[in-house]
Amino acid sequence: MLAKVDSACLIGMDASIVQVEVSLAKGLPCFSIVGLPDAAVRESKDRVVAAIRNTGFEFPSRRVTVNLAPADVKKEGASFDLAIAVGILLASEAIQPSLWPRCIWLGELALDGAIRPVRGALPIIHSLCNGNSRAFVIPEQNLAEVAFLKKATLHSFCTLGDVVSWLHGDIEVPPYRAPLYWKAHPESATVDLCDVKGQALAKRALEIAAAGNHNLILSGSPGTGKSMLANALPGIMPEWTLDESLDASRVHSIAGETLRKGLLAARPFRNPHHSISSAALIGGGDLPMPGEVSLAHRGILFLDELPEFRRDSLEALRQPMEEGVTRIHRARGRATYPAQFLLIAAMNPCPCGNWGNPKKECVCSPHRIQKYRNKISAPLLDRIDLQVELPSLKVDELFSSQTFPENSTTVRERVTQARQTQAQRCQRGKHVHCTNAQLKGAQLRRYAELDSPCKDLLKSAVEKLGLSARAFDRIRRVSRTIADLEGSEKIKSAHVAESIQYRAFDKERPLW
């Protein structure tokens, strides 16, 4: 007998229907799976046989052939176990075809028949329900991450025996109803802005970065507060919304980081070590998987000790920073993952960290300093909107009991208001909502229009600092954000002037 059951697989962020065809034929007992299965799919034979027998059914003593169609698409993972097992039970007439519902089956089987959670359930269901309503049978432990997909009809189970009882009508499992409300957890910042001594300019740059989603690099001697400022950034970011959480959680679901946890409750804050490989940072592998830049989607990517990262890893950041996606091409597959992140980087001014420090002598030669800085290419620096040098703290600042007059909560209110202004502006212009850092072409010309004094000031800066066309546009975007923070509809000369001062690497002092 022949049985057909629907399952699904992921190709990047998109899902594709996989039809599991099960054929029982006369001949010596054997079990084979065809259709480009990987090792995990081939090993499902042993899991399925044990699960069926331990559930109380006889595994058919016949020639069992399972075909995963389409046959030219690579199948990976253990998510086909449940579909294969149900298909075998249907083909052997342990389940009556008249009771068969039209569902997409996802789940890994344990040897005792328990249904375990699978990676990628959220992007699979989200992709297949885009514009359509479908029914899915999923592991109960995957329910938390897909619960808010309102177009999906979800049936969740813990064991294969429960699935068979449901198909026989012995138990009733109504479709899961999506919760009406979702609330994000407060951003989990480990540092409050008022705890950082001094560094008023850097704190202002941090506020601008959060308000417009602008990339930021901090340069300063050890102990000036670079890491503290980076760790304070999540506390001033705007509130995490359900749409953003769903968008970011899809990537984390592929990486298996949302199993049993549900949707991300707060913005991702990724802080990879500088020894990370290019594939781990950007994404890759034999079968392409998302890297740190995609896992930081809709959140923050913090790269501490930026020049210590591998040169090829840093250069690979250029395309995701510009386009907001990362495209991975490998011999066995290709994938495109979202990568709209806020980059905050920190570095020392030289290998010893004391160049420019009035109290400590730098022991690095000019050649060594130049070699250290050349690890960060000019095209990469050009894509960073805010470049700030942090001075060494004075003794009076260290002993001062006076804290920063504004805490993270106060700054966050201004940032949230600025983000709302950007959203309303895009809504009036009937554009897709984007932050100021994403303004391009006609949007940039329309929303960041400059009057004559602003143009003269910016023209002078471009000529004296030798700024590129990309840096020119980024100054305009930052100026737009500064104006939004002040509640100004038009960009003023003061906004442009402040934006120009955040190009520290374009006006560096000579090394000798």
N, C-alpha and C positions, 0 to 999 in steps of 0.2 A: 504493500500500500504506500501511497505517496502523500505526504503532508507538507504544507507550506506555512511558515510562521514568520512574521516580520520582526526584525531587530534594527539596529542602527549602529553606524560607526562615525568617527570624526575625521574630517580632512581639514586640518587647521582649526578654524573656529566654526566651520560649517559642518552640518550633519548630512549623512547620506543613508537612505533606507537600504538595509541589507535583508534580502529574503533568504531565510534558512529553509532549505528544501531537504526533507528527510525521506529516504527511500528504504524500504525493507524488502529484500529479495531472497529468494531461495539460494542455498549454498552453505558453505562452511561459515560458522559464526566469525565475524570480524567487524571492526568499526573503523571507518576511515572518514577524514574530513578533508575536503578539497575547496579551492577558491582562494588561494594565496593566504593561508593562515600563518601567523607567526608562531613562535614556540608556545606562548601562553594559550593560544587557541587550540593548538594540537594537543596540549596536555589536558584540555578540557574533557577528553575522552574518559580518562580515569576518574575525574571528578563527577562527571555526569552518570557514569555507570554506578559508582558507589552511592551517589545521592538518590538515584531511582530505587536501588535495592534497599537502602536504609529507610526509605519512605514507605516501604511495604509493597512495592510492585516488582514484578519479574522483568528483568531486562530481556528483550527478545533475542532468542538464540537463532539469529538469522544474519544475513549480510546487511549491515547497516552502513548506508552511505549518506553523509551530510554535505551538501553543497551550499556555500555561502556566495550568493549572487548579488551584484555582478562579480564575475570571477577575476576581472583585471584590476580590482581595487584591493590594496593590501589591508588585511584584517589583523588587528592587534588587540591584546587585552583579554580579560576574562568576562567581559560583559555579555558574551553570546551564550554562556552556560545555560541560563534559564530558558532561552528560546530553543536551544538544542534539546534540552530535556523535555520540554513541553511538546516539541515536535515529534520526538520519539514516542511519547505516551499517546499522542494523537494518532500516529501512524500504526501503532500496535493496538489501537482501539480501546486503550485503557481510559480514554476520554472520548465522549461521543461528539462527532463533528457538529451535530445540531446545536450543541451548547457553546460552540466556538465564537468568542467575541473578536471583533476587529481591533486588536491592540498592538502596540509596539512593546516588545519584551526586553527588559534590561536587568541583568543581575548575575553575580558570580555565585556558584554553588559550593558549599562546604561538603565534605564527605558524608556528613550526617543529614544532609538535605536542607540545612540552613541557607538562607539567601543573604549574601554579604554585599556591602555597598561597592559601587564601581566608580572609577574616575570618569569625569566628563559628562555626568548625567545632566547637569544644568545647561551647558552649551548645546547638548544634543536636543533636549526637550525645547529649549528656547528657539533653536534654529528650525525645528520641524513644526513648531506652533506659530511661526511668524506669518500671520495672516490667515491661519487655519486653526481649527479646533481638532485635536487628536486625543486618543486615549492611550495611556501608558500603564504598564505594570512594572513597578520598580521596587527595589529593596526598601524596607521601612526606614533604614538608616540614611537613605538618600533623600527622604521626604523634607528634611529641614531646609536643604539648599534650594529645592524646586517649589516650595510651598507657595511662593508669591507669583508664580506663572499662572495667571488667571484663565488663559485660553486652553490650558492643558487639563484633561480629565485624568486624574491620578488614582491608581489603585496600588496600595503598598502592602507587602507581605513579608513575613519573617521566615517562612519555611516553604519548601516545595509542596509539602502535604497540605498547607493552607491554600495554596493555589489550586490544587486538584479539588479540594472540598468546595472552593468557590465556583469552579467550573461545573461541578456536579450539582450546584445549588444547595449544598448542605449548610453552607454558611453564607451570610449576606455581608458584602463589603461595599458600602456606598462610596461613590467618588469623594475624594478629599476636597474640602472647600477651602479656598485660599483665605487667609486671615484678612480682615478688613483694614487693619492698621499695622504699620511697621514703624518702629522707632529706633534710630541709631543710638549707639552708645556715645558718650562724650569722647572727644578725641583724647587719646591717651598720651599726653605729652609728659615727659619725665622732668622737664625744666620749665619754670615760669619765667617770662621775660624780665620780671622785676628782680629775679635772683642773679641776673648777669650783671656784673660790675662794669660800669662805663659802656663804651662802644655804642654811643647813641646813633652814629651814622649807620653802623651795621644793623642795628635794630630797625631803623627806618627802612633800610633796604629789604629786610626780612618781611616787613609789613607790605611793601610794594610787591614783592615776589608772590606773597600769598594772595594779594588782591587781584593781580592780573595773570597769575600762573607763569611768572617769568623765571627763567633759569638764573641761578645765582652762584657765584664763586667767591669764597672768602680766602684772602691771603694774609698771613700774619705769623709772627714768631710763635713758638710753642707757649701755651698758657695764656693766650690772648682771648680765648673764649669761643673759638671757631666751632668746636664740637658741641658746646653748650647751646650756642645759637641754633645749630642745626636741630638739636633735640627739642628745642622750644618751638620749632616751626609747626608741628602738628597741632599745638594748642591754639594757634591763631588762624588755622584754616577754617573755611566756612563749613556749615553743617553738612554732614554726609546724608545724601538722599537715597531713596530706594532705587531709582533708576541708575545712579552711579554705582551703588552696591551690586546690583544685578550685573552691570557691565563688567565691573572688576572681578566679581566672583566667578564669572564664566572662565576667566583665565586660570584662576586658582583651582577651579574644579578639574581642569585638564591636568594640572600638576598634582592633584590629589590632596590639596591643602584644605579643602572644605568638607572632607568626609566626616560625617557625624557632627560637624560644627555648625552647618548652616551658612547663611550669607555672611559676608564680612561685615562686622558691626562698626568698624571705623576704617578710615583711610589706610591703605597699606603704607608702611614706612620701611623701605628696604635699605639695608646697610651692608652690602657685600664687602668682604675683605679684599684688599688690593691684589692678592694672589689669584683672584678668580680668572678663569679662562675666558676667551672670547665667546665660546659656545654657551657657557653658563651665564654670561652677562647678556648677550644678545638673543640667545636661543639657538638650538641646533640639536645635534645628535644624529644617529643613524636614521631614526624616524623623528622628524623635527618636533621639538618640544619648546614651550615658552621659556625665555630666560628672565633675568632679574628686571630688565627694562619693561617687559610685559607684565610681570608680577607686580610692578609698581604702577601699573595703569590706573589712572584716576587718583593716584597718590603721590608719594614722595620717594625719590631715589637719592640717597645720600652717599656720595663717594668721598670718603676721608683719605687724606694723603694722595691726592689725585695724580701727581707725577709718578707715584710708585706703581700705578696700574700699567699693565702691558700696553705697549704702543698700539698694537693691532686692535686691542679691546677698546681703547679710547677712540680710535679712528672709526670703529664700527658704530659708535654712538651718533655719528653725524646724521645719518639718514633717519633714524627714529626721532631724533630731536627736531628735524625739519618737517617730517611728514606725519609723525604721530603713529606710525605703524612700523613693524619690522617684517621683512620678507626673507624667508629662509628657503634655500634651494639645496637639496641633497640628491644623491643618486637614487635613493629609494622613495623620495617624496618631496613635496614642497608645501609650505604653509605660510600664511600671513596672520600675524597676531597684532592686536592693538598695543600701542605704547605711548599713550598721552600721559606723561609724567612730568612732575616738577623736579628738575635737577638742582640739587644743592651740593656744591663741591667745596672742599677745603684743602689748602696746601700751605706749605712753608715757602718763604721767599727764596730760600736757597737750601742746599743739602744739610747744612748745620742748623739752619733756622734763624740765624742771627743777623742776616744782612738787613741793614736799615735800623737795627736796634741800637739806640744811643747808649745803652748801658753795657752791652756785650759786644765784643769784637768778633766779626765774622772771620773764620779761618779758611773760607773757600776762595779759590782763585776765580777770576772773572770767567775763564774758560769753563771751569766746573759748574759755575752758576748758570752760564748760558746753556751748557749741555743739559742741566737739570730742567731748565725752563722749556727747552726745545722738545721735551717729551710731550708737551701739550702744544699741538700745532695751532697755527693762526686760524685755519678754518674752523677748528673746534671752538676756540675762544670767541670767534665771531658769532657763534650761535648761542652764546651765553649773554643774556641781556644786561645783567647786573654784575659788575666786577668791583669788589670792595677790598681795600687794604685796611687791616686792623692794626692800629698802633699798640705799642706795649703799654700796659697799665702803669699808672703812676702809683707811688706808695700811698699817697693820700686817698686815691680811689679804692685801694685794697682795704684800708682801715676804715673807710667811711661807712657809717651805719645807714646813710641815706640810700634808699633803693630807687630804681627806675620809677618815675612817677606813675607809669601806667603798667598794669599787669596784663597778662595774656587775654583775659576775658574782655577788657576794654578795647584792646587792639582788634580782637576778633570781631567785635561789633562793627567797627569801621570796615574791616575786610568784607564782612557779610553784606553790608550796605553797598559797597563798591561792586561786588559780584551781582547783586540784584539790579543795580544800574546797568550793568553790561547786558544782563538777560533782557531787561525791558527795552534796551536800545535795539537789540537784535530782533525782538518781537515786533517792534514798530516797523523795522525795515524788512520784515518777513524773511529773515535769514535764520538758518539753523543756529541755535545758541552756541556761542563760542566765547572764550575769554579774550582779553585784549592781546595776549601773547599769540593768539591764533589768527588775528586779523591779517588778511592778505588782499592784494589787488584793490578792487573797487571798494570793499569794506574798509580797508585802511585809508583810502583817499577820502571816503565819506565821513568816517567817524574820527579820524585824526587829522582833520584839516587845520592848517597853520595860517595865521595871519602874517602880515609883512614883518613885524618885529621878530616873531618866532622864526621865520624863514631866514632872516639875516643872521640871527644868532646861530642857528643850526648850520648855515652855510660857512660861517667863520670857523665853527668847530670841525667841520669836515675838512676844510683846507688846512688848518693848523695841525690836526691830529692824524690826517691821512686816513680817514675812516672809509670803509668799504660801503657799497650800496646796501649790503645786508645790515651793517651796523647803523646806517642811516635810518632804515626802516625800524630797527629795534629801538632806537632812541625815540622815535615817534610813538611806538606802542607803549613804552614806559611812560612817556609824557601823558598819554591818554589815561593810563592808570593813576598817575599822580593827580590828574585833574578829577578823576572819579572819586578818589579818596577825599578830596576837598569839596566835592559836590558841585564842581564847576562844569557847565555844559561845554564851554570852549577851552581849548588849550592856551595857556598864557606863557609869556616869556619865562616866568619863574619856574614853571613846570618843565620847560625844555632845559633850562639851566641846571635844574636839579638832576634831570635825566642824564645830562652830559657828564656830570661829576661821577656817575657810577660806571664810567669807562676807564677804570684805573689802569688796565693793562695796555691801553692805547696811548697813555701819557706817562710811561714809566721813566724813572730817572736812569741815566747811563750807569753802567757797571763800573766805569773807571773815569 
